[in-house]
């Protein structure tokens, strides 16, 4: 199926200056110079020890769907965004270059060349905003989710933030969280689109609808079976737990607590469930949890967590601050790539050249450095190269099941120094070493 029919066109999910640069480059004759753009971040969010790459699969879909439709071109013409020559170029636009980068689920550090886009300046520059909007958001969600699942240990964490986010962002957030170890989502669109397990039972409104808590619990158990999860903090918690076990029996699947001192209440409810013979009934806690709250509940008799607001809103995931910079270009048609880099003051410099990246392990297999270089790759680093091909000659080659990215993240995080999962503020757990080659040609 053609990408334009399989996905909504993504061509206008961009900033106007991408197209004005294109127009000027077409006029100057530089638009068709072979160019290399690189996505990287200069720093991690304050206190974070590692980042997580997420959104790569969505980027591949978006690049495939980056086609300008007739109505879009008519609108650009009507608004006089670009001239007729540029409109003709856009009408035939298809990305025909190459993309390679860190695979989804991998961890990263400041200076990591996360995504490399090679092609003509014209076809690569206009992907900037789209690529960054996907990677910045998804990677921020995944980094926050990774901290939460690390704090949770073996206990499952459920994503349930759809009501706190834009409807499309909620689906993307569920996808990124699943890559970083969340076990399920409450969002049905995320389940349908990405194959993520979904879960959910009832809210307080269901209890309030009925004449009594017993009536509500009875209705839910008769509908969903004894293995369901009953919400027990609408009125009196202790009375609700007694009623829940009386209605469902000791086979009751779980109870959910959504308010109050969760540590104290979890201990009380566990004792009460055990006294009632419901030894296998699990306790699920929700209520604006973040990684710190999850860590604080580590010693509590909790069997799972539901996380929403702190994951999908900006307060829970500081920006990744990824940028998309031109790092190499040819000076003459068919000539070698020449490194280019921004040198202005203010901490926004970049390093020129087409790069490779490898993660060097120590004798125990624990990552000790991110080595980024240009030119030939040293033989001892070849087994540890991080980049994988994603697009070749305009054709997507890097699609993979979401489960593969999820498993990759598990392995990548496990290979980091133990301090990576500490929640106290600290520097990145491994440093980036730059290794310059003789040339930046690729």
Backbone torsions as a table, in degrees:
resi	resn	phi	psi	omega
1	UNK	NA	136.2	178.4
2	UNK	-61.6	140.4	-175.0
3	UNK	-60.0	-32.3	-176.5
4	UNK	-68.2	-24.1	176.5
5	UNK	-94.5	-26.2	179.0
6	UNK	-75.4	-30.1	-178.8
7	UNK	-135.7	149.2	173.7
8	UNK	-63.0	142.1	179.1
9	UNK	-54.8	134.6	179.3
10	UNK	-103.8	6.4	-168.6
11	UNK	-64.1	-28.3	-179.3
12	UNK	-97.0	7.3	173.4
13	UNK	-83.3	62.1	-172.9
14	UNK	-150.4	167.7	176.2
15	UNK	-90.2	149.0	-177.2
16	UNK	-59.1	-33.6	-174.7
17	UNK	-68.0	-17.7	174.2
18	UNK	-62.2	-42.0	-177.7
19	UNK	-78.1	-32.0	177.2
20	UNK	-70.6	-35.1	173.0
21	UNK	-62.4	-42.9	178.9
22	UNK	-58.9	-47.4	-178.8
23	UNK	-59.0	-46.6	-178.2
24	UNK	-66.0	-36.7	179.4
25	UNK	-69.2	-35.7	175.9
26	UNK	-63.4	-38.5	-179.8
27	UNK	-70.5	-36.6	-176.9
28	UNK	-79.6	-16.4	-177.4
29	UNK	90.6	0.1	-177.3
30	UNK	-90.1	-5.8	-172.0
31	UNK	-61.8	-27.8	-174.5
32	UNK	-99.2	10.7	174.4
33	UNK	-66.8	134.9	174.9
34	UNK	-62.4	131.7	-173.6
35	UNK	-138.6	156.3	177.2
36	UNK	-126.0	121.6	173.9
37	UNK	-108.5	147.9	-176.4
38	UNK	-133.4	137.0	173.3
39	UNK	-99.0	127.7	177.1
40	UNK	-155.6	172.0	172.8
41	UNK	-128.3	143.0	-178.8
42	UNK	-81.2	-22.7	-177.9
43	UNK	-155.4	155.0	171.6
44	UNK	-84.7	159.2	173.7
45	UNK	-54.4	149.3	-175.4
46	UNK	-50.7	122.0	176.3
47	UNK	89.5	-13.0	-179.1
48	UNK	-77.0	147.3	-175.8
49	UNK	-105.8	-14.5	175.8
50	UNK	-161.8	158.7	173.4
51	UNK	-111.8	170.3	-179.6
52	UNK	-130.1	128.1	178.2
53	UNK	-79.6	122.0	175.0
54	UNK	-145.5	151.9	-179.6
55	UNK	102.9	-4.3	-177.4
56	UNK	-58.3	-45.1	178.7
57	UNK	-61.0	-37.9	178.1
58	UNK	-69.5	-34.0	176.8
59	UNK	-62.4	-42.3	-179.7
60	UNK	-62.4	-42.2	176.0
61	UNK	-61.7	-41.9	-176.5
62	UNK	-67.9	-38.0	178.4
63	UNK	-66.9	-40.4	176.4
64	UNK	-60.2	-36.5	-176.2
65	UNK	-90.9	8.0	179.7
66	UNK	-80.6	77.5	179.0
67	UNK	-131.3	135.2	-179.5
68	UNK	-87.1	122.8	179.6
69	UNK	-84.5	167.0	178.1
70	UNK	-56.8	-51.1	179.1
71	UNK	-60.4	-35.3	178.2
72	UNK	-66.0	-43.8	178.6
73	UNK	-64.9	-38.2	177.2
74	UNK	-63.0	-40.3	179.8
75	UNK	-66.2	-43.5	177.7
76	UNK	-60.0	-38.6	178.4
77	UNK	-68.4	-44.4	-178.9
78	UNK	-62.5	-38.1	-179.4
79	UNK	-84.1	-3.3	-179.7
80	UNK	55.0	42.4	177.9
81	UNK	-70.7	-42.6	179.2
82	UNK	-138.6	168.8	-177.4
83	UNK	-86.4	178.7	-175.0
84	UNK	-64.4	-38.6	-179.2
85	UNK	-63.3	-39.7	179.2
86	UNK	-70.1	-37.3	177.0
87	UNK	-61.7	-39.1	178.8
88	UNK	-65.1	-39.9	177.1
89	UNK	-62.5	-45.1	-177.9
90	UNK	-66.4	-33.1	-179.5
91	UNK	-61.9	-30.4	-179.1
92	UNK	-103.2	9.9	-172.3
93	UNK	-64.8	127.6	167.4
94	UNK	-144.4	128.1	178.1
95	UNK	-67.3	124.1	-176.6
96	UNK	-118.3	9.0	-176.1
97	UNK	-91.7	-158.9	-178.0
98	UNK	-119.0	145.8	174.0
99	UNK	-134.0	131.9	171.2
100	UNK	-139.5	162.4	-178.1
101	UNK	174.3	-171.9	178.1
102	UNK	-66.4	134.7	178.4
103	UNK	-71.3	156.0	-177.0
104	UNK	-63.4	137.6	-177.7
105	UNK	96.5	-16.4	179.1
106	UNK	-69.1	155.8	174.4
107	UNK	-92.1	163.1	-179.5
108	UNK	-148.5	171.9	-175.7
109	UNK	-142.5	170.5	179.0
110	UNK	-56.0	132.8	179.8
111	UNK	88.9	-8.2	178.2
112	UNK	-63.5	126.8	177.3
113	UNK	-78.4	86.0	-167.6
114	UNK	-68.9	-36.2	-178.8
115	UNK	-147.3	133.1	178.3
116	UNK	-120.3	124.9	-178.3
117	UNK	-114.3	119.3	-178.9
118	UNK	-116.9	133.6	178.7
119	UNK	171.5	-167.8	173.4
120	UNK	-68.0	154.9	177.4
121	UNK	-55.4	-41.7	-175.5
122	UNK	-60.3	-45.2	-175.3
123	UNK	-82.8	-21.8	-177.9
124	UNK	-90.3	-35.7	-173.1
125	UNK	-66.0	-33.4	-174.5
126	UNK	-79.2	-1.0	175.1
127	UNK	-89.2	-7.4	-171.4
128	UNK	-52.6	-58.8	-173.2
129	UNK	-62.6	-42.5	-178.8
130	UNK	-63.0	-47.8	-179.5
131	UNK	-61.1	-45.7	-177.4
132	UNK	-68.5	-37.2	-178.3
133	UNK	-63.9	-35.8	178.8
134	UNK	-74.5	-53.2	-174.6
135	UNK	-66.7	-39.8	-179.3
136	UNK	-62.7	-44.6	-177.6
137	UNK	-71.9	-52.0	-175.3
138	UNK	-64.2	-39.3	-179.7
139	UNK	-69.2	-34.0	176.3
140	UNK	-65.4	-43.1	177.1
141	UNK	-62.2	-46.0	-176.9
142	UNK	-64.0	-37.5	179.0
143	UNK	-65.1	-42.8	177.2
144	UNK	-64.8	-42.5	-179.4
145	UNK	-64.2	-37.4	179.6
146	UNK	-63.3	-40.5	177.0
147	UNK	-63.3	-37.4	-179.1
148	UNK	-69.8	-44.0	-179.4
149	UNK	-70.3	-30.9	174.7
150	UNK	-64.8	-41.5	178.7
151	UNK	-67.8	-31.4	-177.2
152	UNK	-76.8	-21.0	-178.1
153	UNK	65.9	-127.2	-178.4
154	UNK	-85.0	-5.1	-179.3
155	UNK	-79.4	136.3	-177.7
156	UNK	-71.2	149.3	176.8
157	UNK	-123.4	129.9	-177.8
158	UNK	-106.3	133.5	175.5
159	UNK	-85.4	126.2	-177.9
160	UNK	-145.4	46.5	-175.0
161	UNK	-104.9	12.9	-173.0
162	UNK	-57.8	-34.9	-176.8
163	UNK	-75.1	-5.8	-178.0
164	UNK	-109.6	7.5	-174.6
165	UNK	-137.3	165.1	169.1
166	UNK	-57.3	144.2	-171.7
167	UNK	-59.8	-36.3	178.3
168	UNK	-75.0	-38.9	178.5
169	UNK	-63.6	-32.4	179.6
170	UNK	-62.0	-38.1	178.9
171	UNK	-68.7	-43.1	177.9
172	UNK	-63.7	-39.3	179.8
173	UNK	-64.8	-41.4	178.7
174	UNK	-62.2	-40.7	179.2
175	UNK	-63.0	-48.1	-179.2
176	UNK	-63.9	-39.9	179.6
177	UNK	-65.2	-37.4	179.3
178	UNK	-64.6	-40.5	176.6
179	UNK	-57.8	-39.1	-176.3
180	UNK	-86.7	10.5	170.4
181	UNK	113.6	-5.7	175.7
182	UNK	-61.9	146.4	-173.2
183	UNK	-90.0	-22.9	-175.0
184	UNK	-163.8	172.9	176.2
185	UNK	-135.9	156.4	174.0
186	UNK	-88.3	-10.4	-172.6
187	UNK	-86.2	114.8	-176.1
188	UNK	-67.8	-34.2	178.1
189	UNK	-64.1	-38.7	176.6
190	UNK	-63.4	-39.3	177.0
191	UNK	-65.0	-43.9	-178.7
192	UNK	-67.3	-45.4	-174.5
193	UNK	-75.8	-40.7	-170.6
194	UNK	-115.0	-0.2	177.7
195	UNK	72.5	25.1	179.8
196	UNK	-82.8	136.7	176.3
197	UNK	-57.9	140.7	179.2
198	UNK	-115.4	153.5	-179.4
199	UNK	-152.7	159.1	178.6
200	UNK	157.6	146.4	-178.8
201	UNK	-128.7	-75.7	-174.3
202	UNK	-153.0	156.2	176.8
203	UNK	-108.4	178.1	-180.0
204	UNK	-60.4	-28.7	-178.8
205	UNK	-60.1	-33.1	-179.4
206	UNK	-66.6	-40.3	176.9
207	UNK	-66.4	-44.8	-178.1
208	UNK	-66.3	-24.8	178.5
209	UNK	-63.9	-36.5	-174.0
210	UNK	-87.6	161.4	-176.9
211	UNK	-70.3	-23.4	178.1
212	UNK	-149.9	161.4	177.2
213	UNK	-63.1	-36.6	178.6
214	UNK	-61.3	-43.0	178.8
215	UNK	-61.6	-41.0	-179.7
216	UNK	-65.3	-46.6	-179.6
217	UNK	-63.4	-40.9	179.7
218	UNK	-61.9	-44.2	179.9
219	UNK	-62.2	-42.9	-178.4
220	UNK	-67.7	-43.9	-179.6
221	UNK	-65.4	-40.9	178.9
222	UNK	-65.6	-30.2	-179.7
223	UNK	-82.8	-41.5	-169.9
224	UNK	-112.1	-7.3	179.5
225	UNK	93.4	169.0	-175.8
226	UNK	-71.1	-16.8	-179.9
227	UNK	-82.0	6.0	-177.9
228	UNK	-70.9	171.4	175.8
229	UNK	-108.9	122.5	-179.2
230	UNK	-101.6	132.7	178.1
231	UNK	-82.0	119.0	-166.2
232	UNK	-115.0	13.9	-177.4
233	UNK	-117.6	29.5	177.9
234	UNK	-73.4	-42.7	-178.3
235	UNK	-120.4	-105.9	179.0
236	UNK	-98.3	120.5	-171.9
237	UNK	-62.9	-48.8	-177.2
238	UNK	-62.2	-41.9	179.6
239	UNK	-66.3	-37.4	179.8
240	UNK	-65.2	-40.9	179.3
241	UNK	-63.5	-43.1	177.7
242	UNK	-60.2	-44.8	-179.6
243	UNK	-65.4	-40.6	-178.7
244	UNK	-60.9	-45.1	-179.5
245	UNK	-71.5	-34.8	178.3
246	UNK	-64.0	-39.6	-178.9
247	UNK	-75.0	-48.0	-173.6
248	UNK	-93.1	-19.2	-175.5
249	UNK	82.2	178.6	-178.9
250	UNK	-66.2	-8.6	177.5
251	UNK	-82.6	2.7	179.3
252	UNK	-52.1	130.1	-175.9
253	UNK	-66.5	-52.3	-176.5
254	UNK	-163.6	160.3	169.0
255	UNK	-119.3	148.8	179.4
256	UNK	-117.2	133.6	176.2
257	UNK	-112.6	128.1	-171.7
258	UNK	-121.4	8.0	-178.5
259	UNK	-161.3	164.8	176.2
260	UNK	89.5	-170.0	177.4
261	UNK	-75.9	96.1	-170.2
262	UNK	-63.2	-36.1	179.1
263	UNK	-64.4	-50.4	179.5
264	UNK	-61.8	-47.0	-176.3
265	UNK	-67.4	-36.2	178.5
266	UNK	-62.0	-41.6	177.8
267	UNK	-63.8	-43.7	-179.6
268	UNK	-63.9	-44.7	-178.1
269	UNK	-67.1	-38.3	178.6
270	UNK	-62.0	-44.0	178.0
271	UNK	-62.1	-42.4	-178.6
272	UNK	-66.3	-43.9	177.8
273	UNK	-60.1	-43.2	179.6
274	UNK	-64.8	-40.2	178.3
275	UNK	-62.8	-31.0	-179.6
276	UNK	-87.7	2.5	178.5
277	UNK	83.9	5.8	-179.1
278	UNK	-92.0	61.2	-173.1
279	UNK	-65.9	-29.3	-175.8
280	UNK	-96.4	-2.3	178.1
281	UNK	-69.4	125.2	-175.9
282	UNK	-85.9	159.8	176.7
283	UNK	-115.6	120.0	177.1
284	UNK	-109.5	133.5	179.3
285	UNK	-118.7	143.9	175.5
286	UNK	-131.0	-156.3	176.3
287	UNK	94.2	75.1	172.0
288	UNK	50.4	45.6	-179.7
289	UNK	-75.8	145.7	167.5
290	UNK	-132.1	-172.9	-176.0
291	UNK	-63.4	-32.4	-179.4
292	UNK	-71.5	-41.0	177.2
293	UNK	-65.7	-39.1	178.6
294	UNK	-63.5	-43.5	178.8
295	UNK	-63.3	-37.3	179.9
296	UNK	-66.7	-21.4	-179.5
297	UNK	-94.2	8.8	-175.0
298	UNK	-59.2	-35.5	-177.7
299	UNK	-91.2	-1.8	-178.9
300	UNK	-86.1	153.6	179.9
301	UNK	-78.2	64.3	-178.4
302	UNK	-107.7	140.6	-177.1
303	UNK	-108.3	-9.5	179.7
304	UNK	-176.2	161.4	-175.8
305	UNK	-127.8	147.5	170.9
306	UNK	-116.7	124.7	-174.3
307	UNK	-122.6	133.4	179.6
308	UNK	-132.1	-85.7	-170.3
309	UNK	-53.8	-47.5	-174.3
310	UNK	-69.6	-14.3	177.2
311	UNK	-90.0	-47.5	-169.0
312	UNK	-91.8	-10.5	179.2
313	UNK	-100.8	162.0	-176.4
314	UNK	-59.6	-28.0	-179.4
315	UNK	-66.8	-22.3	-176.9
316	UNK	-94.5	-15.1	-176.8
317	UNK	-142.5	88.6	177.3
318	UNK	-56.1	149.3	-172.7
319	UNK	-58.4	148.7	175.7
320	UNK	-79.8	-19.1	179.0
321	UNK	56.7	37.2	177.0
322	UNK	-72.8	147.1	178.8
323	UNK	-128.4	163.7	-176.7
324	UNK	-127.1	103.1	-170.7
325	UNK	-122.0	143.9	172.5
326	UNK	-72.3	123.0	-177.3
327	UNK	-117.4	-13.2	177.3
328	UNK	-159.8	151.8	177.6
329	UNK	-157.7	159.7	175.0
330	UNK	-87.9	148.9	178.0
331	UNK	-92.5	-32.5	177.6
332	UNK	-130.2	150.1	-179.2
333	UNK	-54.6	127.2	179.8
334	UNK	79.3	-0.5	-178.8
335	UNK	-81.8	176.2	-179.6
336	UNK	-69.7	157.5	175.4
337	UNK	-75.0	135.3	179.2
338	UNK	-108.6	125.8	178.5
339	UNK	-62.6	139.7	173.0
340	UNK	-132.8	149.9	-177.5
341	UNK	-157.8	149.3	175.7
342	UNK	-78.6	134.2	-175.7
343	UNK	-122.5	12.3	-175.3
344	UNK	-70.0	162.7	178.5
345	UNK	-74.6	170.7	174.9
346	UNK	99.5	13.0	175.4
347	UNK	78.1	14.1	-178.4
348	UNK	-112.2	35.8	176.7
349	UNK	-77.5	164.6	176.5
350	UNK	-137.2	166.5	-179.6
351	UNK	-110.4	123.8	-175.7
352	UNK	-77.9	163.3	173.8
353	UNK	108.1	148.5	173.1
354	UNK	-73.2	124.0	-167.4
355	UNK	-115.9	157.6	165.8
356	UNK	-116.8	164.7	179.7
357	UNK	-143.0	141.8	177.9
358	UNK	-141.0	150.0	176.7
359	UNK	-110.5	111.7	-174.7
360	UNK	-84.6	124.4	177.8
361	UNK	-91.8	159.5	172.8
362	UNK	-87.2	-170.8	-175.2
363	UNK	-63.6	-22.6	-179.7
364	UNK	-95.4	3.8	179.6
365	UNK	85.1	8.2	178.7
366	UNK	-90.1	134.8	-178.3
367	UNK	-60.8	134.5	179.8
368	UNK	-124.1	-16.9	179.0
369	UNK	-162.1	148.3	171.0
370	UNK	-100.9	111.8	-177.2
371	UNK	-101.5	121.7	-178.5
372	UNK	-120.8	127.7	-176.8
373	UNK	-146.0	171.9	172.9
374	UNK	-119.5	159.5	179.9
375	UNK	80.8	-158.0	-176.4
376	UNK	-62.8	147.2	177.6
377	UNK	-90.3	125.6	176.4
378	UNK	-57.4	141.3	-174.3
379	UNK	-57.9	-37.0	-176.2
380	UNK	-71.7	-13.2	179.6
381	UNK	-99.7	-14.3	-176.7
382	UNK	-55.4	-39.6	179.2
383	UNK	-68.2	-11.3	-174.2
384	UNK	-113.2	14.1	178.9
385	UNK	-62.8	145.2	-173.7
386	UNK	-102.6	-29.9	-175.7
387	UNK	-69.6	143.7	172.7
388	UNK	-129.0	151.8	176.9
389	UNK	-71.0	137.2	-179.9
390	UNK	-118.2	-40.8	177.3
391	UNK	-138.1	131.8	175.0
392	UNK	-125.5	123.0	178.8
393	UNK	56.3	33.9	179.1
394	UNK	86.0	-6.8	-178.9
395	UNK	-101.5	129.9	179.5
396	UNK	-68.4	127.1	179.2
397	UNK	-124.8	-2.6	-171.2
398	UNK	-109.6	17.0	178.0
399	UNK	-70.0	146.6	178.6
400	UNK	-152.7	159.9	176.9
401	UNK	-63.1	149.1	179.4
402	UNK	-60.9	-31.7	179.2
403	UNK	-61.5	-31.8	179.0
404	UNK	-65.9	-42.5	177.6
405	UNK	-66.1	-37.9	179.0
406	UNK	-63.3	-44.7	178.8
407	UNK	-68.3	-37.3	178.0
408	UNK	-61.0	-42.7	-179.9
409	UNK	-64.3	-39.2	178.8
410	UNK	-58.7	-44.8	-178.8
411	UNK	-68.9	-42.6	-177.0
412	UNK	-64.2	-43.9	179.9
413	UNK	-66.6	-38.0	-179.7
414	UNK	-66.1	-24.3	-178.6
415	UNK	-86.7	-2.8	178.4
416	UNK	-82.6	159.9	173.4
417	UNK	-55.8	151.2	-176.0
418	UNK	-57.0	-29.5	-178.5
419	UNK	-67.1	-11.8	-177.8
420	UNK	-59.4	-36.1	-174.6
421	UNK	-96.0	7.8	172.9
422	UNK	-68.4	140.8	-177.9
423	UNK	-89.1	-13.1	175.8
424	UNK	-67.9	151.2	-177.4
425	UNK	-65.9	143.2	-179.3
426	UNK	-167.3	174.5	179.4
427	UNK	-82.5	166.2	174.5
428	UNK	-52.3	140.4	-172.5
429	UNK	-73.6	-21.1	171.3
430	UNK	-132.7	153.9	-176.9
431	UNK	-100.5	160.7	177.6
432	UNK	-97.8	125.9	177.0
433	UNK	-106.8	130.1	179.8
434	UNK	-95.2	134.5	179.9
435	UNK	-129.1	112.8	-176.1
436	UNK	-91.6	136.0	175.0
437	UNK	-96.4	-175.3	-179.1
438	UNK	-69.8	-33.7	179.7
439	UNK	-141.8	170.9	174.9
440	UNK	-107.1	13.9	-176.7
441	UNK	-71.3	143.9	177.6
442	UNK	-128.1	NA	NA
